[in-house]
């Protein structure tokens, strides 16, 4: 099992996953890795500006509000031997530039990392137009694309380093809101691995991103009611760690999947596909159900869209009640 943050650090430290982007790129540049960042006029919000602030201004390219051009510039820089990371908000960095990601980056298997910030409902007051809830589905469907959804700052830092070290396209999903730490500061993660954060025998909770903290809180609440939940961080949505998840499903015989994303095409879909092929068991999904986002504060929206710890608890009880019925 990976090393988790201490209870004291988990309670006291909050950082946004987006804060890892610029700082980690600067760290990699200092170490001699040929990283570059290509942004679409959001270098402050995405934190790619930190790369320039650290003395690497020649490695930051601002394309203005032109996300499609941003991806093509990154593609060109990758062909010149650079490890190219794109910035922007997730709704623009994946939605507006999808054709360029598909036909320029993935079709040619270029060394470009799509690393937008402000994904999911954690954008908060910016509302439904900016709350990207379909990005994992879009990126997961692309041939050759790896998809990583880190739970906290430390995991995001690890994901960016992984992306830089992995040839070819990688998607790293980051958010705006400051979230509690889950992992130890120096955690090392792997593409294609899922991590059992808490062992249990009654139900498997598979989650990632900001839903990890909700899943762990739900597991605590369930334990008080005599339900032992196994919590797995599916940090790598694609490739999915089918071996770890299927082994857990075989043990618990039911599952709940929680994600800050549409229930269509994301982690929930991936786990259901795995269950259908490898270990058919009842699966309940906690996610946003076929609708756009809404303006509000992040914590309010977790409850509003029923993707908080309380919703996971309810879904677990439904999943457990369905054991033996399928």
Buried (B, 14 or more C-beta within 10 A) or exposed (E): EBEBBEEEBBEEBEBBBBBBBBBBBBBBBEEEBBBBBBBBBBBEBBBBBBBBBBEBEEBBBBBEEBBBBBBBBBBBBBEEEBBBBBBBBBBBBBBBBBEBBBEBBBEBEBBBBBBBBBBBBBBBEBBBEBBBBBBBBBBBEBEBBBBBBBBBBBBBBBBBBBBBEBEBBBBBBBBBBBBBBBBBEEBEBEBBBBBBBBEBEBBBBBBBBBBBBBBBBBBEBBBEEEBBBBBBBBBBBBEBBBEBBBBBBEBBBBBBBBBBBBBBBBBBBBBBEBBEEBBEBBBBBBBBEEEEBBBBEBEBBBEBBBBBBBBBBBBBBEBBEBBEEE
